[in-house]
Amino acid sequence: MLKWGKFGSFYSCSNFTRAKPMTVAAGPWKKDAKSVVKKITKALHFPMTVKATVEDTVEFSQEVKDAKEMAAAVEQAQRAGKKVTVEQVSCDFTKENFSAKPDLSAPGADDVPEKEFCDNCGKEMVLKNGPWGPFMSCPDYSADPPCRTIRKLTQKVQQKPPVQLEEMCPKCGKPLLQRDGQYGEFIACSGYPKCKYVKQELLEVPCPKCGGDIAVRKTKRGDTFYGCTNYPKCDFASNLKLVNQTCPKCESAYLLELANGKGTYLVCPNNREALPKRRPKKGAPVEAPATPECGYQRKVGPPKKMEPPALRIPDPDRTRPVVESVA
């Protein structure tokens, strides 16, 4: 029968098993032999081998094919040795499944470099997008039985040469460079590491906690959020864009831009009914709101169309393949 293992698919005998042997104690066997036989036949399959050992020496061994033969063999084994075990007969014959893998040694096999085959089952790999970016996966990743072969696409941090700009660094006066990093393009000083200035996109709203600047930032997944530039001294962060307008009801110093399927709204940060609910941290005490509830919100535009990012196959010369096969 065909099975899937760590190094690919293979053919094995139907009696191939990794089931552990079961020990038959003398007390439960004398009390209720039928229930012990029923328990063994439920966990193991025939044919089985009944063994009796004395200090790691096999004194009795018999292969049985049904429950009656097993009961009689256990009775003989109880008299012959101290420890009685029942194990399933396993055949270790295996044969590799060559038909499931492509013949890469054939002439012309290297003429199609854009195609990649699964090292486990031989099917053509497909490009998928996960929480940590695109990756190559076997098409039977979610099938039954599954083939969990993937290849991560780990791109280099520096993909393009830096481009010098006419703008000068406000800290040291050296020219700025446009670089391509792990999370996209950014502008930094050419005097790095002596000068660690990085140009950021700042909002016109001061930080509500410390009064510093609010910058546009991105997470590892590419999501945009807004955080204070004084991090880690100030941990203020928001998933919604801050707008430099005062709330007419509660006089809050800023408003939040909220976009949903109905439209784009300016919402007061104290309007807890309209804003998305945040999941509390595990073990953290539930804190009461420090500001009173405010229900102010105003529609300022139509709904924003959010298009999913298109999948792009990275350049193989700039990637490092890592193959992980899970049976």
SVG drawing of the C-alpha trace seen along z (x, -y; Angstrom):
<svg xmlns="http://www.w3.org/2000/svg" viewBox="-23 -72 53 95">
<polyline fill="none" stroke="black" stroke-width="0.4" points="0.0,0.0 1.1,-3.6 2.2,-5.7 3.8,-9.1 7.0,-9.5 9.6,-12.1 11.6,-11.5 8.7,-11.0 6.0,-8.5 6.8,-4.8 5.1,-1.4 5.0,0.8 3.5,4.0 0.0,3.8 1.3,5.3 3.8,2.5 3.1,0.8 4.8,-1.1 2.3,-0.1 3.9,0.6 3.5,4.0 1.0,4.4 1.9,6.1 -0.6,8.6 -0.6,8.5 -1.5,11.6 -4.0,10.0 -6.4,8.5 -6.1,11.6 -7.3,13.9 -10.0,11.5 -11.5,10.9 -9.7,12.4 -12.3,11.5 -12.1,7.8 -8.3,8.0 -8.6,9.8 -11.1,7.2 -8.7,4.3 -5.8,5.9 -7.7,6.6 -9.0,3.0 -5.5,1.6 -3.7,4.2 -4.5,6.2 -3.9,9.8 -1.6,11.6 0.1,11.1 2.9,12.6 2.6,13.6 5.9,13.7 6.9,14.6 10.2,13.3 12.3,14.0 15.0,11.4 15.1,10.3 15.3,14.0 12.4,15.2 11.0,18.4 7.9,18.6 6.8,17.2 3.8,18.0 2.1,16.3 -1.7,16.2 -4.3,15.3 -7.5,15.0 -8.8,14.3 -9.1,17.9 -5.5,18.7 -4.4,15.6 -6.2,16.5 -4.7,20.0 -1.2,18.7 -1.5,16.1 -2.4,19.0 0.7,20.9 2.9,17.8 1.7,17.0 3.1,20.4 6.3,20.1 7.5,16.6 7.0,13.6 6.4,10.9 3.9,11.6 3.6,9.2 1.5,9.2 2.8,7.3 1.5,7.0 3.5,8.7 5.1,6.1 6.7,6.4 9.4,3.9 9.4,4.3 9.4,0.9 9.8,-0.2 10.4,-3.8 7.7,-5.3 9.7,-6.5 6.7,-7.2 5.6,-10.1 8.8,-12.0 9.8,-13.7 12.9,-12.4 15.2,-15.4 18.1,-13.5 16.3,-13.2 17.5,-15.4 15.8,-18.8 14.8,-18.6 16.7,-21.8 15.1,-23.8 12.2,-25.0 13.8,-26.7 10.6,-28.5 8.9,-25.2 9.6,-23.7 8.5,-20.2 7.8,-18.9 10.6,-16.8 8.0,-14.7 5.3,-13.8 6.7,-15.2 3.9,-17.6 4.4,-21.1 4.8,-23.7 2.5,-26.7 3.0,-30.2 1.0,-31.1 0.8,-34.1 1.0,-33.6 1.2,-35.8 4.9,-36.3 5.0,-36.8 4.9,-34.7 6.2,-31.1 6.2,-28.0 3.9,-25.2 2.8,-21.7 -0.7,-21.8 -1.7,-18.9 -0.8,-20.9 -4.4,-20.8 -5.4,-17.5 -6.1,-14.2 -3.4,-12.8 -1.6,-16.1 1.8,-16.9 3.3,-19.6 6.3,-20.6 7.1,-24.3 10.0,-26.5 10.4,-29.9 11.5,-32.8 14.0,-34.6 14.9,-37.8 18.1,-39.8 17.8,-43.0 19.7,-45.0 18.3,-44.4 19.1,-47.7 22.1,-50.0 21.5,-53.1 20.5,-56.3 22.0,-59.6 19.5,-62.4 20.0,-66.2 18.5,-66.6 21.0,-66.9 20.8,-65.3 19.4,-67.7 21.7,-66.3 25.2,-66.0 24.7,-67.7 25.7,-64.7 23.6,-63.8 20.7,-61.4 20.5,-58.0 17.4,-56.1 17.8,-52.5 15.8,-49.3 15.3,-47.5 13.4,-44.5 10.2,-46.4 10.5,-48.5 12.2,-51.7 13.4,-54.3 15.6,-57.4 18.6,-57.4 21.8,-59.4 24.9,-58.4 27.0,-58.8 25.6,-55.6 26.5,-54.1 27.9,-57.4 24.7,-59.2 21.5,-57.1 19.1,-59.6 16.1,-58.1 13.6,-60.3 10.0,-59.5 6.6,-60.5 5.3,-62.6 1.7,-63.6 0.6,-67.1 -0.7,-65.7 1.5,-65.6 1.6,-62.5 -1.2,-62.4 1.1,-60.9 4.4,-62.7 3.8,-65.5 6.4,-64.1 5.9,-63.5 3.7,-60.7 5.3,-58.8 3.8,-56.4 5.3,-52.9 4.8,-49.4 4.7,-46.0 6.5,-42.9 3.4,-41.9 3.2,-45.2 0.3,-46.7 0.5,-50.5 0.2,-51.9 1.0,-55.2 3.4,-55.4 5.4,-57.8 9.0,-58.6 10.1,-58.5 9.7,-54.7 10.5,-52.8 10.2,-55.7 6.7,-56.3 4.6,-53.3 1.7,-55.2 0.5,-53.4 -2.7,-53.5 -3.9,-51.4 -6.1,-54.4 -4.7,-57.6 -4.7,-60.6 -6.3,-63.9 -5.4,-67.3 -8.9,-68.4 -10.6,-69.0 -13.7,-67.1 -16.6,-69.6 -18.3,-67.6 -15.6,-66.5 -12.8,-68.8 -10.4,-65.9 -7.1,-67.1 -7.4,-64.8 -9.8,-62.7 -9.3,-59.2 -10.0,-58.4 -12.1,-55.3 -12.9,-53.6 -15.5,-50.8 -18.0,-49.5 -20.4,-52.4 -17.8,-55.2 -14.9,-57.2 -15.6,-58.8 -13.8,-61.1 -14.4,-59.5 -13.6,-60.8 -11.1,-58.6 -13.6,-58.5 -16.3,-57.0 -15.8,-53.4 -18.9,-52.1 -17.7,-53.1 -14.1,-52.2 -12.8,-48.6 -12.6,-46.6 -9.1,-45.7 -8.4,-42.3 -7.0,-42.6 -3.6,-41.1 -3.5,-37.7 -3.2,-38.2 -3.5,-42.0 -6.1,-43.7 -9.0,-45.3 -8.6,-49.1 -11.5,-51.5 -11.6,-54.2 -10.0,-57.4 -12.1,-59.7 -15.9,-60.0 -17.8,-58.4 -18.3,-60.6 -20.5,-59.6 -19.1,-62.1 -18.5,-60.9 -18.8,-62.6 -18.8,-61.2 -16.2,-62.8 -16.0,-60.5 -17.1,-57.4 -15.8,-53.9 -12.2,-53.2 -11.5,-50.3 -9.0,-47.9 -7.4,-45.8 -5.3,-42.7 -1.6,-43.0 -0.6,-41.1 1.7,-38.1 5.1,-38.6 7.6,-35.8 11.0,-37.0 14.1,-36.8 15.8,-33.4 19.2,-35.0 18.2,-37.1 16.6,-34.4 17.9,-31.7 15.8,-28.5 15.0,-26.6 13.0,-23.3 11.0,-21.9 9.3,-18.6 6.8,-17.4 5.2,-14.0"/>
</svg>
